[in-house]
Amino acid sequence: MTEIETKELQDKASVLIEALPYIQQFNRRIIVIKYGGSAMSSDEIKTNVIKDVTLLKLVGFKPIIVHGGGKDISKWVEKVGMEAKFVNGLRVTDADTMEIAEMVLNKVNKNLVQLVEELGVKAVGISGKDGHLLHVKKKYSDGKDIGYVGEITAVDPKILFDLLERDFLPIVAPTGLDDDYKTYNINADDAACAIAKAVEAEKLAFLTDIEGIYRDINDKSSFISRISTKEAKELLNNGIVGGGMLPKLNNCIDAVENGVKNVHILDGRLLHCLLLEIFTDEGIGTWIYRG
């Protein structure tokens, strides 16, 4: 064996040693992973993310995946000759759109189950309708009726605890039922946040389209690798964070203040982003903790 080959093996061993205390610390702890957007844009990225989640399961974590499917829903809505409409970033969901959304989310759900099973881990795909996991009421946008879009009012995590106890990896599609047992589409970020709070997750990880939070989105040197909820609120109050990150950061703060110990915002397109964030000293995204 050459000196270079020996050094490469030693580097790999060093990575494992660095990960060891984190593996010990988080053994048997629940991590909720919100998976969607560009992180699901290609089969290669999708497979790599699932490999990371599967590894977390095999080293002792209890992962729960909550996935979206907005881009696929829009594609199928257009395929059937309908027009995708949005109000304040929320999809207008009439009865026909809801039917398409549920079919697409079910397809995405079972595809993720298949990927996990191929890697030797048992997975079960469910929706928020199963076991009355997610109870909702109609959500309005600035007083406007946007159809079958649900706002979560209650979470019953029993089905998730049962699956985790039996060593399954739950994969959740974001739909739920109201008092009249009508089906509603739910924002996947909201679903992941609500579930993470209900199970008192050790970690909630959002796989997004950007690296994390910046003080100035146009200045890469202003990246924030870790921030307390108090500091995060100051960013919001000062108008520093806006656009699509605004509701996401509000969700993060709400989660940490209601039972979730740590929240991470990661670029889901980055190879092994979950492992780099959780098992290395430096991390790779933005870590939000209770301050």
Secondary structure, DSSP 8 states (H G I E B T S, - for coil): --HHHHHHHHHHHHHHHHHHHHHHHTTT-EEEEEE-GGGGSSHHHHHHHHHHHHHHHHTT-EEEEEE--HHHHHHHHHHTT----EETTEE-B-HHHHHHHHHHHHHHHHHHHHHHHHTT--EEEEETTGGG-EEEEEEEETTEEEEEEEEEEEE-THHHHHHHHTT-EEEEESEEE-TT--EEE--HHHHHHHHHHHTT-SEEEEEESSSSEESSTT-GGGEESEEEHHHHHHHHHTT-S-TTHHHHHHHHHHHHTTT--EEEEEETTSTTHHHHHHHSSS-SSEEEE--
